[in-house]
């Protein structure tokens, strides 16, 4: 299910900027993990 950052912010009771920041960081971590798996 796709939710907008606004909907996520309302659900988690945090501001929209925090949602965008967390999503950005999560994507960075995921990319790093995928790169590490590819180097094995």
Gaussian input, Z-matrix of N, CA and C with variables (Angstrom, degrees):
# hf/3-21g

backbone

0 1
 N
 C     1     B1
 C     2     B2     1     A1
 N     3     B3     2     A2     1     D1
 C     4     B4     3     A3     2     D2
 C     5     B5     4     A4     3     D3
 N     6     B6     5     A5     4     D4
 C     7     B7     6     A6     5     D5
 C     8     B8     7     A7     6     D6
 N     9     B9     8     A8     7     D7
 C    10    B10     9     A9     8     D8
 C    11    B11    10    A10     9     D9
 N    12    B12    11    A11    10    D10
 C    13    B13    12    A12    11    D11
 C    14    B14    13    A13    12    D12
 N    15    B15    14    A14    13    D13
 C    16    B16    15    A15    14    D14
 C    17    B17    16    A16    15    D15
 N    18    B18    17    A17    16    D16
 C    19    B19    18    A18    17    D17
 C    20    B20    19    A19    18    D18
 N    21    B21    20    A20    19    D19
 C    22    B22    21    A21    20    D20
 C    23    B23    22    A22    21    D21
 N    24    B24    23    A23    22    D22
 C    25    B25    24    A24    23    D23
 C    26    B26    25    A25    24    D24
 N    27    B27    26    A26    25    D25
 C    28    B28    27    A27    26    D26
 C    29    B29    28    A28    27    D27
 N    30    B30    29    A29    28    D28
 C    31    B31    30    A30    29    D29
 C    32    B32    31    A31    30    D30
 N    33    B33    32    A32    31    D31
 C    34    B34    33    A33    32    D32
 C    35    B35    34    A34    33    D33
 N    36    B36    35    A35    34    D34
 C    37    B37    36    A36    35    D35
 C    38    B38    37    A37    36    D36
 N    39    B39    38    A38    37    D37
 C    40    B40    39    A39    38    D38
 C    41    B41    40    A40    39    D39
 N    42    B42    41    A41    40    D40
 C    43    B43    42    A42    41    D41
 C    44    B44    43    A43    42    D42
 N    45    B45    44    A44    43    D43
 C    46    B46    45    A45    44    D44
 C    47    B47    46    A46    45    D45
 N    48    B48    47    A47    46    D46
 C    49    B49    48    A48    47    D47
 C    50    B50    49    A49    48    D48
 N    51    B51    50    A50    49    D49
 C    52    B52    51    A51    50    D50
 C    53    B53    52    A52    51    D51
 N    54    B54    53    A53    52    D52
 C    55    B55    54    A54    53    D53
 C    56    B56    55    A55    54    D54
 N    57    B57    56    A56    55    D55
 C    58    B58    57    A57    56    D56
 C    59    B59    58    A58    57    D57
 N    60    B60    59    A59    58    D58
 C    61    B61    60    A60    59    D59
 C    62    B62    61    A61    60    D60
 N    63    B63    62    A62    61    D61
 C    64    B64    63    A63    62    D62
 C    65    B65    64    A64    63    D63
 N    66    B66    65    A65    64    D64
 C    67    B67    66    A66    65    D65
 C    68    B68    67    A67    66    D66
 N    69    B69    68    A68    67    D67
 C    70    B70    69    A69    68    D68
 C    71    B71    70    A70    69    D69
 N    72    B72    71    A71    70    D70
 C    73    B73    72    A72    71    D71
 C    74    B74    73    A73    72    D72
 N    75    B75    74    A74    73    D73
 C    76    B76    75    A75    74    D74
 C    77    B77    76    A76    75    D75
 N    78    B78    77    A77    76    D76
 C    79    B79    78    A78    77    D77
 C    80    B80    79    A79    78    D78
 N    81    B81    80    A80    79    D79
 C    82    B82    81    A81    80    D80
 C    83    B83    82    A82    81    D81
 N    84    B84    83    A83    82    D82
 C    85    B85    84    A84    83    D83
 C    86    B86    85    A85    84    D84
 N    87    B87    86    A86    85    D85
 C    88    B88    87    A87    86    D86
 C    89    B89    88    A88    87    D87
 N    90    B90    89    A89    88    D88
 C    91    B91    90    A90    89    D89
 C    92    B92    91    A91    90    D90
 N    93    B93    92    A92    91    D91
 C    94    B94    93    A93    92    D92
 C    95    B95    94    A94    93    D93
 N    96    B96    95    A95    94    D94
 C    97    B97    96    A96    95    D95
 C    98    B98    97    A97    96    D96
 N    99    B99    98    A98    97    D97
 C   100   B100    99    A99    98    D98
 C   101   B101   100   A100    99    D99
 N   102   B102   101   A101   100   D100
 C   103   B103   102   A102   101   D101
 C   104   B104   103   A103   102   D102
 N   105   B105   104   A104   103   D103
 C   106   B106   105   A105   104   D104
 C   107   B107   106   A106   105   D105
 N   108   B108   107   A107   106   D106
 C   109   B109   108   A108   107   D107
 C   110   B110   109   A109   108   D108
 N   111   B111   110   A110   109   D109
 C   112   B112   111   A111   110   D110
 C   113   B113   112   A112   111   D111
 N   114   B114   113   A113   112   D112
 C   115   B115   114   A114   113   D113
 C   116   B116   115   A115   114   D114
 N   117   B117   116   A116   115   D115
 C   118   B118   117   A117   116   D116
 C   119   B119   118   A118   117   D117

   B1=1.4591
   B2=1.5275
   B3=1.3141
   B4=1.4564
   B5=1.5164
   B6=1.3160
   B7=1.4642
   B8=1.5193
   B9=1.3092
   B10=1.4575
   B11=1.5288
   B12=1.3366
   B13=1.4606
   B14=1.5363
   B15=1.3168
   B16=1.4634
   B17=1.5377
   B18=1.3346
   B19=1.4695
   B20=1.5292
   B21=1.3234
   B22=1.4638
   B23=1.5228
   B24=1.3249
   B25=1.4627
   B26=1.5235
   B27=1.3126
   B28=1.4624
   B29=1.5242
   B30=1.3308
   B31=1.4622
   B32=1.5232
   B33=1.3375
   B34=1.4626
   B35=1.5242
   B36=1.3215
   B37=1.4613
   B38=1.5305
   B39=1.3396
   B40=1.4584
   B41=1.5242
   B42=1.3439
   B43=1.4648
   B44=1.5288
   B45=1.3067
   B46=1.4602
   B47=1.5280
   B48=1.3232
   B49=1.4631
   B50=1.5255
   B51=1.3213
   B52=1.4641
   B53=1.5263
   B54=1.3144
   B55=1.4703
   B56=1.5239
   B57=1.3102
   B58=1.4672
   B59=1.5290
   B60=1.3238
   B61=1.4556
   B62=1.5270
   B63=1.3174
   B64=1.4705
   B65=1.5222
   B66=1.3211
   B67=1.4681
   B68=1.5303
   B69=1.3268
   B70=1.4603
   B71=1.5233
   B72=1.3410
   B73=1.4676
   B74=1.5297
   B75=1.3132
   B76=1.4684
   B77=1.5260
   B78=1.3228
   B79=1.4724
   B80=1.5258
   B81=1.3408
   B82=1.4583
   B83=1.5241
   B84=1.3307
   B85=1.4636
   B86=1.5235
   B87=1.3221
   B88=1.4619
   B89=1.5280
   B90=1.3327
   B91=1.4625
   B92=1.5245
   B93=1.3464
   B94=1.4632
   B95=1.5263
   B96=1.3240
   B97=1.4684
   B98=1.5263
   B99=1.3237
   B100=1.4589
   B101=1.5270
   B102=1.3189
   B103=1.4661
   B104=1.5244
   B105=1.3323
   B106=1.4672
   B107=1.5264
   B108=1.3048
   B109=1.4711
   B110=1.5209
   B111=1.3107
   B112=1.4516
   B113=1.5181
   B114=1.3265
   B115=1.4589
   B116=1.5214
   B117=1.3050
   B118=1.4684
   B119=1.4955
   A1=108.03
   A2=116.60
   A3=120.01
   A4=110.11
   A5=114.40
   A6=120.73
   A7=107.80
   A8=116.30
   A9=120.39
   A10=108.32
   A11=116.65
   A12=118.81
   A13=112.29
   A14=116.36
   A15=120.26
   A16=110.54
   A17=116.03
   A18=120.47
   A19=111.27
   A20=116.20
   A21=120.28
   A22=109.90
   A23=116.64
   A24=121.21
   A25=110.96
   A26=116.88
   A27=120.46
   A28=110.86
   A29=116.73
   A30=121.21
   A31=111.61
   A32=116.31
   A33=120.90
   A34=113.14
   A35=116.61
   A36=122.59
   A37=111.78
   A38=114.92
   A39=122.15
   A40=107.18
   A41=116.42
   A42=116.82
   A43=111.46
   A44=114.79
   A45=121.80
   A46=112.01
   A47=117.68
   A48=120.83
   A49=110.62
   A50=117.06
   A51=120.96
   A52=110.70
   A53=116.52
   A54=120.70
   A55=109.54
   A56=117.02
   A57=120.64
   A58=110.79
   A59=116.80
   A60=121.36
   A61=111.20
   A62=116.83
   A63=120.69
   A64=111.55
   A65=116.95
   A66=120.50
   A67=109.72
   A68=116.98
   A69=121.40
   A70=110.32
   A71=116.27
   A72=120.73
   A73=111.07
   A74=117.35
   A75=120.75
   A76=110.79
   A77=116.76
   A78=120.03
   A79=110.93
   A80=117.01
   A81=120.57
   A82=110.46
   A83=116.57
   A84=121.20
   A85=110.29
   A86=116.93
   A87=120.89
   A88=110.97
   A89=116.71
   A90=120.05
   A91=110.84
   A92=116.90
   A93=121.13
   A94=110.56
   A95=116.79
   A96=121.21
   A97=110.91
   A98=116.85
   A99=120.13
   A100=111.40
   A101=117.03
   A102=120.93
   A103=109.61
   A104=117.33
   A105=121.34
   A106=110.79
   A107=117.35
   A108=120.88
   A109=110.84
   A110=116.75
   A111=120.56
   A112=113.34
   A113=117.41
   A114=121.81
   A115=113.01
   A116=118.10
   A117=120.98
   A118=111.59
   D1=127.42
   D2=179.14
   D3=-93.36
   D4=135.63
   D5=177.69
   D6=-125.95
   D7=148.30
   D8=176.43
   D9=-78.07
   D10=159.22
   D11=175.62
   D12=-55.86
   D13=-34.33
   D14=178.74
   D15=-64.00
   D16=-43.76
   D17=179.72
   D18=-66.00
   D19=-40.53
   D20=178.09
   D21=-63.17
   D22=-44.84
   D23=179.63
   D24=-58.61
   D25=-43.34
   D26=179.68
   D27=-65.55
   D28=-40.83
   D29=-179.53
   D30=-65.30
   D31=-42.09
   D32=-177.30
   D33=-89.47
   D34=-5.11
   D35=-178.09
   D36=57.34
   D37=45.93
   D38=173.57
   D39=-131.15
   D40=168.76
   D41=-177.77
   D42=-82.12
   D43=161.39
   D44=-174.44
   D45=-63.46
   D46=-34.62
   D47=178.47
   D48=-62.90
   D49=-38.84
   D50=178.20
   D51=-65.07
   D52=-39.07
   D53=177.57
   D54=-61.59
   D55=-49.12
   D56=-178.94
   D57=-61.35
   D58=-40.20
   D59=178.94
   D60=-64.03
   D61=-44.54
   D62=179.98
   D63=-65.08
   D64=-39.95
   D65=178.97
   D66=-65.66
   D67=-42.91
   D68=178.89
   D69=-59.41
   D70=-47.41
   D71=-179.01
   D72=-65.49
   D73=-40.75
   D74=179.03
   D75=-61.60
   D76=-39.98
   D77=178.55
   D78=-66.24
   D79=-38.20
   D80=177.72
   D81=-62.01
   D82=-46.03
   D83=-179.94
   D84=-62.38
   D85=-43.36
   D86=179.23
   D87=-60.59
   D88=-44.23
   D89=178.80
   D90=-61.15
   D91=-42.99
   D92=179.51
   D93=-61.26
   D94=-43.59
   D95=-179.80
   D96=-64.46
   D97=-41.04
   D98=179.57
   D99=-66.23
   D100=-37.82
   D101=177.16
   D102=-64.64
   D103=-43.33
   D104=179.05
   D105=-60.71
   D106=-41.68
   D107=179.26
   D108=-64.94
   D109=-34.36
   D110=-179.64
   D111=-71.88
   D112=-21.23
   D113=-177.68
   D114=-87.24
   D115=-5.70
   D116=-179.04
   D117=-71.03

